Amino acid sequence: MKARWNVRLLLALLLMVGYLWEHHQLASMDERFFIRSPGGMRALGFYLVGDYAAAGRAYSALVPSSALTSPPRSTGDALVVERLLAAALREARAGDIGRSVRTMHRVLGLDAKIRGSSASLFEIVTFTGDALQAPPARRPTALLATMYAYLRRFDIAHEVTALDYAREAIARGDLVPETYVTLSILHAGAGELAESRAAVDRALAMDAQHPSALVWAAVQAGRRRDILAEHRFLRAAWTATSHDPGVGEALERLLTELGDTRGLDALTRERLADRAGTIRD
């Protein structure tokens, strides 16, 4: 009788520990994972056991398509995130992993509160699950680090996995400068600012003209209100990104704030030259 009671007590304790662990995990998850329907419960079940491919497809069947046709109103608009996420997935599926990672950096460099639609989230979940089905040696570790860094915004439990993939990518020599940028973004999200700056400094030490590193260094400088450093990095990024429109808009805002009319005039001339070249092409 005593042995039976001990077994029951042990089972009760195990159930209680399991419940508390699940409750903690659920409490850290975004409400988008909780769709009140049998299909939603099924999708959540797949997600909680780590079958992200099945979870993403189950969730995607329950939400509208994320396809967008209207142009974004500004670089801070949620529509920009939608287009960037769609581009990152398209590039990854085409095998252009480096470009996809850099596109994901643009998403991760924006305000974390601008997350995109539920449909885009579940497309990322699905892609991540599909990528995990490859043998470990063939997984795109640098890309997975950015995907998990994005998913971390919806579920903090992904932070450790994102860091693990970033460190694995660096150890494997997989897109190392880009991955240091990912590592820097992850440290910044965790409030580890010294580690974040050290990681982006490593990226710039490897390639002083690395587009993602320059853009992220500018974002960091802006957040700590170091306007001179922000200007220096943005101006370098404007050249390194071949006059990326998003970088141009950020540079224009900063030059306006500084009252730098000469810099604004030079930027306007460069933009006009870009448009003229596009028309000729």
C-alpha positions as CSV (number, residue, x, y, z in Angstrom):
1,M,0.0,0.0,0.0
2,K,2.8,2.4,0.9
3,A,4.7,1.7,-2.3
4,R,1.5,2.3,-4.3
5,W,0.9,5.6,-2.5
6,N,4.5,6.6,-3.3
7,V,4.0,5.9,-7.0
8,R,0.8,8.0,-7.0
9,L,2.6,10.8,-5.3
10,L,5.4,10.7,-7.7
11,L,3.1,10.7,-10.7
12,A,1.2,13.7,-9.2
13,L,4.4,15.6,-8.7
14,L,5.5,14.8,-12.2
15,L,2.2,16.1,-13.6
16,M,2.4,19.2,-11.5
17,V,6.0,19.9,-12.7
18,G,4.9,19.3,-16.2
19,Y,1.9,21.6,-15.9
20,L,4.0,24.4,-14.4
21,W,6.6,24.1,-17.1
22,E,3.9,24.2,-19.8
23,H,2.3,27.1,-18.1
24,H,5.5,29.1,-18.1
25,Q,6.1,28.3,-21.7
26,L,2.6,29.2,-22.7
27,A,2.7,32.5,-20.7
28,S,5.7,33.6,-22.8
29,M,4.0,32.9,-26.2
30,D,2.2,35.5,-28.3
31,E,-1.5,35.3,-28.4
32,R,-1.4,34.4,-32.2
33,F,-0.5,30.9,-31.3
34,F,-3.8,30.5,-29.5
35,I,-6.6,30.1,-32.0
36,R,-9.8,29.0,-30.2
37,S,-11.0,26.1,-32.4
38,P,-10.2,22.4,-32.8
39,G,-7.8,23.2,-35.6
40,G,-6.1,25.8,-33.4
41,M,-5.7,23.3,-30.6
42,R,-4.3,20.8,-33.1
43,A,-1.8,23.4,-34.5
44,L,-0.8,24.4,-30.9
45,G,-0.1,20.8,-30.1
46,F,2.2,20.4,-33.1
47,Y,4.0,23.6,-32.1
48,L,4.5,22.6,-28.4
49,V,6.0,19.2,-29.4
50,G,8.4,20.9,-31.8
51,D,6.9,19.8,-35.1
52,Y,7.1,23.3,-36.6
53,A,6.5,22.1,-40.2
54,A,3.1,20.6,-39.3
55,A,2.3,23.4,-36.9
56,G,3.0,26.1,-39.5
57,R,0.8,24.4,-42.1
58,A,-2.0,23.8,-39.6
59,Y,-1.9,27.4,-38.5
60,S,-1.7,28.7,-42.1
61,A,-4.9,26.9,-42.9
62,L,-6.7,28.9,-40.3
63,V,-5.5,32.5,-41.2
64,P,-5.8,34.6,-44.4
65,S,-3.0,34.8,-46.9
66,S,-0.3,37.4,-46.3
67,A,-0.1,38.2,-50.0
68,L,0.1,42.0,-50.3
69,T,-0.1,44.2,-53.4
70,S,-0.3,47.8,-52.1
71,P,3.1,49.6,-51.6
72,P,4.3,50.3,-48.1
73,R,3.8,53.8,-46.7
74,S,7.1,54.1,-44.9
75,T,10.1,52.0,-43.7
76,G,8.4,51.8,-40.3
77,D,5.1,50.4,-41.7
78,A,4.1,46.8,-41.0
79,L,3.7,46.3,-44.8
80,V,7.5,46.7,-45.1
81,V,7.9,43.7,-42.7
82,E,5.5,41.7,-44.8
83,R,7.4,42.4,-48.0
84,L,10.8,41.7,-46.4
85,L,9.6,38.4,-44.9
86,A,8.2,37.3,-48.2
87,A,11.5,38.3,-50.0
88,A,13.6,36.4,-47.4
89,L,11.5,33.3,-47.9
90,R,11.7,33.6,-51.7
91,E,15.4,34.0,-51.6
92,A,15.9,31.1,-49.2
93,R,13.8,28.8,-51.3
94,A,15.8,29.8,-54.4
95,G,19.0,28.9,-52.6
96,D,20.3,32.4,-52.1
97,I,20.9,31.9,-48.4
98,G,23.3,34.9,-47.9
99,R,20.8,37.3,-49.4
100,S,18.0,35.8,-47.4
101,V,20.0,36.3,-44.1
102,R,20.7,39.9,-45.0
103,T,17.0,40.5,-45.7
104,M,16.1,39.0,-42.4
105,H,18.6,41.4,-40.8
106,R,16.5,44.3,-42.2
107,V,13.4,42.8,-40.5
108,L,15.3,42.3,-37.2
109,G,16.7,45.8,-37.3
110,L,13.2,47.4,-37.3
111,D,11.2,48.1,-34.2
112,A,10.4,44.7,-32.5
113,K,6.8,45.9,-32.1
114,I,6.3,45.8,-35.8
115,R,6.0,42.1,-36.3
116,G,4.1,41.5,-39.5
117,S,0.9,39.4,-40.0
118,S,0.0,36.1,-38.5
119,A,0.2,34.6,-41.9
120,S,3.8,35.7,-42.3
121,L,4.6,34.3,-38.9
122,F,3.2,30.9,-39.7
123,E,5.0,30.9,-43.0
124,I,8.3,31.4,-41.1
125,V,7.3,28.6,-38.7
126,T,6.6,26.3,-41.6
127,F,9.9,27.2,-43.4
128,T,11.9,26.7,-40.2
129,G,10.3,23.3,-39.6
130,D,11.0,22.2,-43.2
131,A,14.7,23.3,-42.8
132,L,15.0,21.3,-39.6
133,Q,14.1,18.1,-41.5
134,A,17.4,18.2,-43.3
135,P,20.4,16.3,-41.8
136,P,22.2,18.5,-39.2
137,A,25.3,18.9,-41.4
138,R,23.1,20.3,-44.3
139,R,21.0,22.7,-42.3
140,P,21.5,26.4,-43.2
141,T,22.6,27.4,-39.7
142,A,23.2,31.1,-40.4
143,L,19.7,31.4,-41.8
144,L,18.1,29.3,-39.1
145,A,19.7,31.7,-36.5
146,T,17.8,34.6,-38.1
147,M,14.6,32.7,-38.4
148,Y,14.7,31.8,-34.7
149,A,15.7,35.4,-33.9
150,Y,12.5,36.5,-35.6
151,L,10.4,33.8,-33.9
152,R,11.9,34.9,-30.5
153,R,9.7,38.0,-30.8
154,F,6.7,35.8,-30.5
155,D,8.1,33.2,-28.1
156,I,11.1,33.9,-25.9
157,A,11.8,30.1,-25.7
158,H,13.4,30.4,-29.2
159,E,16.2,32.7,-27.9
160,V,18.5,29.8,-26.8
161,T,18.0,28.0,-30.1
162,A,18.8,31.2,-32.1
163,L,22.0,31.7,-30.1
164,D,23.0,28.0,-30.6
165,Y,22.5,28.2,-34.4
166,A,24.4,31.5,-34.6
167,R,27.4,30.0,-32.7
168,E,27.2,26.8,-34.7
169,A,27.3,28.9,-37.9
170,I,30.3,30.8,-36.8
171,A,32.1,27.6,-35.8
172,R,31.3,26.1,-39.2
173,G,32.4,29.3,-41.1
174,D,28.9,29.7,-42.4
175,L,28.3,33.4,-43.4
176,V,30.4,34.5,-40.5
177,P,30.2,38.3,-40.8
178,E,26.4,38.0,-41.2
179,T,26.1,35.7,-38.3
180,Y,28.0,38.1,-36.0
181,V,25.3,40.6,-36.9
182,T,22.6,38.1,-36.0
183,L,24.4,37.4,-32.7
184,S,24.6,41.2,-32.1
185,I,20.9,41.6,-32.7
186,L,20.1,38.7,-30.3
187,H,22.3,40.2,-27.5
188,A,20.7,43.5,-28.0
189,G,17.2,42.0,-27.6
190,A,18.4,40.4,-24.4
191,G,19.7,43.7,-23.1
192,E,23.3,42.6,-23.3
193,L,24.5,45.8,-25.0
194,A,28.3,45.3,-24.5
195,E,28.1,41.9,-26.0
196,S,26.0,43.2,-28.8
197,R,28.5,46.0,-29.7
198,A,31.4,43.5,-29.5
199,A,29.7,41.1,-32.0
200,V,29.0,43.8,-34.6
201,D,32.5,45.1,-34.1
202,R,33.7,41.6,-35.0
203,A,31.6,41.7,-38.2
204,L,33.1,45.1,-39.2
205,A,36.6,43.9,-38.4
206,M,36.1,41.1,-40.9
207,D,34.5,43.3,-43.5
208,A,34.5,47.1,-42.9
209,Q,32.0,47.6,-45.8
210,H,29.6,44.8,-44.8
211,P,26.1,46.1,-45.6
212,S,24.2,44.4,-42.7
213,A,26.9,45.2,-40.2
214,L,26.9,48.9,-41.2
215,V,23.2,49.2,-41.1
216,W,22.9,47.5,-37.7
217,A,25.8,49.5,-36.3
218,A,23.9,52.6,-37.4
219,V,20.7,51.3,-35.6
220,Q,22.7,50.7,-32.5
221,A,24.3,54.2,-32.6
222,G,20.8,55.7,-33.1
223,R,19.4,53.9,-30.0
224,R,22.2,55.2,-27.8
225,R,21.8,58.7,-29.4
226,D,25.3,58.8,-30.8
227,I,24.3,60.9,-33.8
228,L,27.8,61.3,-35.2
229,A,28.4,57.5,-35.2
230,E,24.9,56.9,-36.7
231,H,25.7,59.4,-39.5
232,R,29.0,57.8,-40.2
233,F,27.6,54.3,-40.4
234,L,24.5,55.3,-42.4
235,R,26.6,57.2,-45.0
236,A,28.9,54.1,-45.3
237,A,25.9,51.8,-45.5
238,W,24.3,54.0,-48.2
239,T,27.3,53.3,-50.4
240,A,27.8,49.6,-49.3
241,T,24.1,48.8,-50.0
242,S,24.3,50.3,-53.5
243,H,21.9,53.1,-52.4
244,D,19.3,51.0,-50.8
245,P,16.1,53.1,-50.5
246,G,15.5,52.2,-46.9
247,V,19.0,53.3,-45.9
248,G,18.5,56.5,-47.9
249,E,15.3,57.3,-46.0
250,A,17.0,56.7,-42.7
251,L,19.9,58.9,-43.8
252,E,17.5,61.6,-45.0
253,R,15.8,61.7,-41.6
254,L,19.1,62.0,-39.7
255,L,20.4,64.7,-42.0
256,T,17.1,66.6,-41.5
257,E,17.4,66.3,-37.8
258,L,21.0,67.5,-38.0
259,G,20.0,70.4,-40.2
260,D,22.7,69.4,-42.7
261,T,21.4,71.0,-45.9
262,R,24.6,70.3,-47.8
263,G,24.3,66.6,-46.9
264,L,20.6,66.6,-47.9
265,D,21.5,68.2,-51.3
266,A,24.1,65.6,-52.0
267,L,21.8,62.8,-51.1
268,T,19.1,64.3,-53.3
269,R,21.5,64.5,-56.2
270,E,22.5,60.8,-55.7
271,R,18.9,59.7,-55.6
272,L,18.0,61.6,-58.8
273,A,21.0,60.0,-60.5
274,D,19.8,56.6,-59.4
275,R,16.3,57.3,-60.8
276,A,17.8,58.6,-64.1
277,G,19.9,55.4,-64.4
278,T,16.8,53.3,-63.7
279,I,14.8,55.0,-66.4
280,R,17.7,54.6,-68.9
281,D,17.9,50.9,-68.1
